[in-house]
Amino acid sequence: MENATKNNKIFSFFGIVQIVIVLSSIVLSIYFYQHFPARVPIHWNIAGQADNWGSRSFGAFLFPIIIAAIYFLFELLPKIDPRKERYVEFAKVYSIIKTVIMLVMFGIYLISGLSSLGYDVSVAFWIPFIIGLLFIVLGNYFGKIRSNYFVGIRVPWTLANEEVWNKTHRLGGKLFILGGIIMLFTGFSPISLRLPLLVIVIAIIAILPIVYSYFLFKRLQK
């Protein structure tokens, strides 16, 4: 009974945080819309220089729409997943992942918005730094995600075997943490090294767990 009450408090806390993030992004969008110039940067190159531009309304309202969409999508997924009963086993982790992703999107929105207003904010430093933090947090909880069709490393071999799922996600978690640490310091590296570093980190995180899951599945079959 005590555990159930504690879990309810945890989920209520994360639920409140998520609503606050959505509402804060809406309030911020109104402020940005009132103060943005007619054209605002919507994309930056690896050196942190704006290389694509959009309208004031696009720059002000795109991220709040994305943040709200993430909120509702994460609410929907457990209801439509054929393995919906598994979400109970990692409900707290699911709430943490949802909250952290929303926070990261809000942080990127805030940084890009302040840069558009003319503040001296280093987009090239802060955005990789924030994404690095996201990877580290995700990596810490990856091993606790249970088999489902929407969250985690969802390839045929992990979905077919529980042991392959668990071991692949433990490996994926370590790789996410390592990649996140590297990304934290990307902003300090020479500009010429930033893109190769990002490509290598993303390639390792994306490819190595899939290859590992395949060979582990084959080994367990034998």
GURO-811524 format. One record per residue (C-alpha): chain; x, y, z; residue number from 1. Coordinates in Angstrom, 1 decimal, always signed. Layout:
N
+---+--------+--------+--------+-----+
: c :   east :  north :     up :   k :
+---+--------+--------+--------+-----+
: A :      X :      Y :      Z : NUM :
...
+---+--------+--------+--------+-----+
This chain:
222
+---+--------+--------+--------+-----+
: c :   east :  north :     up :   k :
+---+--------+--------+--------+-----+
: A :   +0.0 :   +0.0 :   +0.0 :   1 :
: A :   +2.9 :   +2.4 :   +0.9 :   2 :
: A :   +4.6 :   +1.6 :   -2.4 :   3 :
: A :   +1.4 :   +2.3 :   -4.4 :   4 :
: A :   +1.0 :   +5.6 :   -2.6 :   5 :
: A :   +4.6 :   +6.5 :   -3.2 :   6 :
: A :   +4.4 :   +5.6 :   -6.9 :   7 :
: A :   +1.2 :   +7.7 :   -7.3 :   8 :
: A :   +3.0 :  +10.7 :   -5.8 :   9 :
: A :   +6.0 :  +10.2 :   -8.2 :  10 :
: A :   +3.7 :  +10.0 :  -11.3 :  11 :
: A :   +1.7 :  +13.0 :  -10.1 :  12 :
: A :   +4.9 :  +15.0 :   -9.7 :  13 :
: A :   +6.1 :  +14.1 :  -13.2 :  14 :
: A :   +2.7 :  +14.8 :  -14.6 :  15 :
: A :   +2.7 :  +18.3 :  -13.1 :  16 :
: A :   +6.2 :  +19.0 :  -14.4 :  17 :
: A :   +5.1 :  +18.0 :  -17.9 :  18 :
: A :   +2.0 :  +20.2 :  -17.8 :  19 :
: A :   +4.2 :  +23.1 :  -16.5 :  20 :
: A :   +6.6 :  +22.6 :  -19.4 :  21 :
: A :   +3.8 :  +22.7 :  -22.0 :  22 :
: A :   +2.2 :  +25.8 :  -20.4 :  23 :
: A :   +5.6 :  +27.5 :  -20.0 :  24 :
: A :   +6.4 :  +26.9 :  -23.7 :  25 :
: A :   +3.1 :  +28.5 :  -24.7 :  26 :
: A :   +3.7 :  +31.6 :  -22.5 :  27 :
: A :   +7.2 :  +31.8 :  -23.9 :  28 :
: A :   +5.9 :  +31.6 :  -27.5 :  29 :
: A :   +3.6 :  +34.6 :  -26.9 :  30 :
: A :   +6.6 :  +36.6 :  -25.6 :  31 :
: A :   +8.8 :  +35.5 :  -28.4 :  32 :
: A :   +6.2 :  +36.3 :  -31.0 :  33 :
: A :   +5.8 :  +39.8 :  -29.7 :  34 :
: A :   +9.6 :  +40.4 :  -29.7 :  35 :
: A :  +11.0 :  +38.4 :  -32.5 :  36 :
: A :  +12.1 :  +40.2 :  -35.7 :  37 :
: A :  +10.2 :  +39.4 :  -38.9 :  38 :
: A :  +12.7 :  +36.7 :  -39.9 :  39 :
: A :  +14.3 :  +34.4 :  -37.3 :  40 :
: A :  +17.0 :  +31.7 :  -37.6 :  41 :
: A :  +15.5 :  +28.2 :  -37.6 :  42 :
: A :  +18.7 :  +26.2 :  -38.2 :  43 :
: A :  +22.4 :  +26.6 :  -37.3 :  44 :
: A :  +25.4 :  +24.9 :  -38.8 :  45 :
: A :  +28.0 :  +23.0 :  -36.8 :  46 :
: A :  +29.8 :  +26.3 :  -36.1 :  47 :
: A :  +26.7 :  +27.8 :  -34.5 :  48 :
: A :  +26.0 :  +30.1 :  -37.5 :  49 :
: A :  +22.5 :  +30.5 :  -38.7 :  50 :
: A :  +22.0 :  +29.1 :  -42.2 :  51 :
: A :  +18.3 :  +29.0 :  -42.6 :  52 :
: A :  +15.5 :  +31.4 :  -41.7 :  53 :
: A :  +11.8 :  +31.4 :  -41.1 :  54 :
: A :   +8.9 :  +33.7 :  -40.2 :  55 :
: A :   +8.4 :  +35.1 :  -36.8 :  56 :
: A :   +5.3 :  +32.9 :  -36.2 :  57 :
: A :   +7.1 :  +29.8 :  -37.3 :  58 :
: A :  +10.0 :  +30.5 :  -34.9 :  59 :
: A :   +7.7 :  +31.3 :  -32.0 :  60 :
: A :   +5.2 :  +28.5 :  -32.2 :  61 :
: A :   +6.9 :  +25.5 :  -33.8 :  62 :
: A :   +8.6 :  +24.2 :  -30.6 :  63 :
: A :   +5.5 :  +24.6 :  -28.3 :  64 :
: A :   +3.5 :  +22.5 :  -30.9 :  65 :
: A :   +6.3 :  +19.9 :  -30.9 :  66 :
: A :   +6.4 :  +19.8 :  -27.1 :  67 :
: A :   +2.6 :  +19.5 :  -26.8 :  68 :
: A :   +2.7 :  +16.7 :  -29.5 :  69 :
: A :   +5.4 :  +14.8 :  -27.5 :  70 :
: A :   +3.2 :  +15.0 :  -24.4 :  71 :
: A :   +0.1 :  +13.6 :  -26.1 :  72 :
: A :   +2.1 :  +11.0 :  -28.0 :  73 :
: A :   +3.6 :   +9.6 :  -24.9 :  74 :
: A :   +0.1 :   +9.5 :  -23.3 :  75 :
: A :   -1.2 :   +7.6 :  -26.4 :  76 :
: A :   +1.6 :   +5.0 :  -26.9 :  77 :
: A :   +0.8 :   +2.8 :  -23.8 :  78 :
: A :   -2.8 :   +2.6 :  -24.9 :  79 :
: A :   -2.2 :   +1.4 :  -28.4 :  80 :
: A :   +0.9 :   -0.8 :  -27.9 :  81 :
: A :   +0.1 :   -4.5 :  -28.3 :  82 :
: A :   +2.3 :   -5.0 :  -25.2 :  83 :
: A :   +0.6 :   -2.3 :  -23.2 :  84 :
: A :   +0.7 :   -4.5 :  -20.1 :  85 :
: A :   +4.5 :   -4.2 :  -20.0 :  86 :
: A :   +4.4 :   -0.4 :  -19.4 :  87 :
: A :   +3.4 :   -1.0 :  -15.8 :  88 :
: A :   +6.8 :   -2.6 :  -15.2 :  89 :
: A :   +8.7 :   +0.5 :  -16.2 :  90 :
: A :   +6.0 :   +3.2 :  -15.6 :  91 :
: A :   +8.4 :   +5.4 :  -13.5 :  92 :
: A :  +11.1 :   +5.2 :  -16.1 :  93 :
: A :   +8.6 :   +5.9 :  -18.9 :  94 :
: A :   +7.5 :   +9.1 :  -17.0 :  95 :
: A :  +11.2 :  +10.2 :  -16.5 :  96 :
: A :  +12.0 :   +9.6 :  -20.2 :  97 :
: A :   +8.9 :  +11.6 :  -21.3 :  98 :
: A :   +9.7 :  +14.5 :  -18.9 :  99 :
: A :  +13.4 :  +14.7 :  -19.8 : 100 :
: A :  +12.7 :  +14.7 :  -23.6 : 101 :
: A :  +10.2 :  +17.6 :  -23.0 : 102 :
: A :  +12.7 :  +19.5 :  -20.9 : 103 :
: A :  +15.4 :  +19.1 :  -23.6 : 104 :
: A :  +13.0 :  +20.4 :  -26.3 : 105 :
: A :  +12.1 :  +23.3 :  -24.0 : 106 :
: A :  +15.8 :  +24.1 :  -23.4 : 107 :
: A :  +16.6 :  +24.0 :  -27.1 : 108 :
: A :  +13.6 :  +26.3 :  -27.7 : 109 :
: A :  +14.8 :  +28.8 :  -25.0 : 110 :
: A :  +18.3 :  +28.9 :  -26.3 : 111 :
: A :  +17.4 :  +29.3 :  -29.9 : 112 :
: A :  +14.8 :  +31.9 :  -29.0 : 113 :
: A :  +17.2 :  +34.0 :  -26.9 : 114 :
: A :  +19.7 :  +33.8 :  -29.8 : 115 :
: A :  +17.0 :  +35.1 :  -32.2 : 116 :
: A :  +16.4 :  +38.0 :  -29.8 : 117 :
: A :  +20.1 :  +39.0 :  -30.1 : 118 :
: A :  +21.4 :  +37.7 :  -26.8 : 119 :
: A :  +24.9 :  +36.3 :  -26.8 : 120 :
: A :  +24.0 :  +32.7 :  -26.5 : 121 :
: A :  +26.3 :  +30.1 :  -28.0 : 122 :
: A :  +24.0 :  +27.7 :  -29.9 : 123 :
: A :  +27.0 :  +25.6 :  -31.0 : 124 :
: A :  +27.9 :  +25.0 :  -27.3 : 125 :
: A :  +24.6 :  +24.7 :  -25.5 : 126 :
: A :  +22.5 :  +22.5 :  -27.9 : 127 :
: A :  +25.1 :  +19.6 :  -28.0 : 128 :
: A :  +25.6 :  +20.1 :  -24.3 : 129 :
: A :  +21.8 :  +19.7 :  -23.6 : 130 :
: A :  +21.5 :  +16.7 :  -26.0 : 131 :
: A :  +24.5 :  +15.2 :  -24.2 : 132 :
: A :  +22.7 :  +15.4 :  -20.9 : 133 :
: A :  +19.7 :  +13.8 :  -22.5 : 134 :
: A :  +21.8 :  +10.9 :  -23.7 : 135 :
: A :  +23.3 :  +10.4 :  -20.2 : 136 :
: A :  +19.9 :  +10.4 :  -18.5 : 137 :
: A :  +18.4 :   +8.0 :  -21.1 : 138 :
: A :  +21.4 :   +5.8 :  -20.8 : 139 :
: A :  +20.9 :   +5.5 :  -17.0 : 140 :
: A :  +17.4 :   +4.2 :  -17.5 : 141 :
: A :  +17.7 :   +2.2 :  -20.7 : 142 :
: A :  +18.3 :   -1.0 :  -18.9 : 143 :
: A :  +15.0 :   -0.7 :  -17.1 : 144 :
: A :  +12.8 :   -0.4 :  -20.2 : 145 :
: A :  +10.8 :   -3.5 :  -20.7 : 146 :
: A :   +9.9 :   -5.1 :  -24.1 : 147 :
: A :   +7.4 :   -3.0 :  -26.0 : 148 :
: A :   +6.9 :   -1.8 :  -29.6 : 149 :
: A :   +7.5 :   +2.0 :  -29.2 : 150 :
: A :  +10.2 :   +2.8 :  -26.6 : 151 :
: A :  +13.7 :   +1.4 :  -26.8 : 152 :
: A :  +15.8 :   -0.5 :  -29.3 : 153 :
: A :  +13.0 :   -2.2 :  -31.2 : 154 :
: A :  +14.5 :   -4.6 :  -33.8 : 155 :
: A :  +13.3 :   -8.1 :  -34.7 : 156 :
: A :  +15.8 :   -9.8 :  -32.4 : 157 :
: A :  +15.1 :   -7.8 :  -29.3 : 158 :
: A :  +11.3 :   -8.0 :  -29.8 : 159 :
: A :  +11.6 :  -11.8 :  -30.3 : 160 :
: A :  +13.6 :  -12.6 :  -27.1 : 161 :
: A :  +13.4 :  -11.1 :  -23.6 : 162 :
: A :  +17.0 :  -11.8 :  -22.8 : 163 :
: A :  +18.2 :  -10.2 :  -26.0 : 164 :
: A :  +16.1 :   -7.2 :  -25.2 : 165 :
: A :  +17.5 :   -6.8 :  -21.7 : 166 :
: A :  +21.1 :   -7.3 :  -22.6 : 167 :
: A :  +20.9 :   -5.1 :  -25.7 : 168 :
: A :  +19.4 :   -2.3 :  -23.6 : 169 :
: A :  +22.1 :   -2.6 :  -21.0 : 170 :
: A :  +24.7 :   -2.2 :  -23.7 : 171 :
: A :  +22.7 :   +0.6 :  -25.3 : 172 :
: A :  +22.5 :   +2.4 :  -22.0 : 173 :
: A :  +26.3 :   +2.3 :  -21.5 : 174 :
: A :  +26.8 :   +3.6 :  -25.1 : 175 :
: A :  +24.3 :   +6.4 :  -24.5 : 176 :
: A :  +26.1 :   +7.5 :  -21.4 : 177 :
: A :  +29.5 :   +7.4 :  -23.2 : 178 :
: A :  +28.1 :   +9.3 :  -26.2 : 179 :
: A :  +26.5 :  +11.8 :  -23.9 : 180 :
: A :  +29.7 :  +12.6 :  -22.1 : 181 :
: A :  +31.5 :  +13.1 :  -25.5 : 182 :
: A :  +28.7 :  +15.4 :  -26.6 : 183 :
: A :  +29.0 :  +17.5 :  -23.4 : 184 :
: A :  +32.4 :  +18.5 :  -24.5 : 185 :
: A :  +31.7 :  +18.9 :  -28.3 : 186 :
: A :  +31.4 :  +22.7 :  -27.8 : 187 :
: A :  +35.0 :  +22.9 :  -26.6 : 188 :
: A :  +36.4 :  +21.0 :  -29.5 : 189 :
: A :  +37.7 :  +22.7 :  -32.7 : 190 :
: A :  +35.0 :  +23.3 :  -35.3 : 191 :
: A :  +36.6 :  +20.9 :  -37.8 : 192 :
: A :  +36.2 :  +18.1 :  -35.3 : 193 :
: A :  +32.6 :  +18.7 :  -34.2 : 194 :
: A :  +30.8 :  +17.1 :  -37.1 : 195 :
: A :  +33.0 :  +14.0 :  -37.2 : 196 :
: A :  +32.5 :  +13.6 :  -33.4 : 197 :
: A :  +28.8 :  +13.8 :  -33.7 : 198 :
: A :  +28.6 :  +11.4 :  -36.7 : 199 :
: A :  +30.8 :   +8.8 :  -34.9 : 200 :
: A :  +28.8 :   +9.1 :  -31.6 : 201 :
: A :  +25.4 :   +8.7 :  -33.4 : 202 :
: A :  +26.7 :   +5.9 :  -35.6 : 203 :
: A :  +28.0 :   +3.9 :  -32.6 : 204 :
: A :  +24.8 :   +4.4 :  -30.6 : 205 :
: A :  +22.6 :   +3.6 :  -33.5 : 206 :
: A :  +24.4 :   +0.6 :  -35.1 : 207 :
: A :  +26.4 :   -1.2 :  -32.4 : 208 :
: A :  +23.3 :   -2.3 :  -30.3 : 209 :
: A :  +21.5 :   -3.6 :  -33.4 : 210 :
: A :  +24.5 :   -5.6 :  -34.5 : 211 :
: A :  +25.0 :   -6.9 :  -30.9 : 212 :
: A :  +21.3 :   -7.9 :  -30.7 : 213 :
: A :  +21.6 :   -9.9 :  -33.9 : 214 :
: A :  +24.6 :  -11.9 :  -32.9 : 215 :
: A :  +23.3 :  -12.5 :  -29.4 : 216 :
: A :  +20.0 :  -13.8 :  -30.8 : 217 :
: A :  +21.8 :  -16.2 :  -33.1 : 218 :
: A :  +24.0 :  -17.4 :  -30.2 : 219 :
: A :  +21.1 :  -18.0 :  -27.9 : 220 :
: A :  +19.3 :  -19.9 :  -30.7 : 221 :
: A :  +22.2 :  -22.3 :  -30.9 : 222 :
+---+--------+--------+--------+-----+
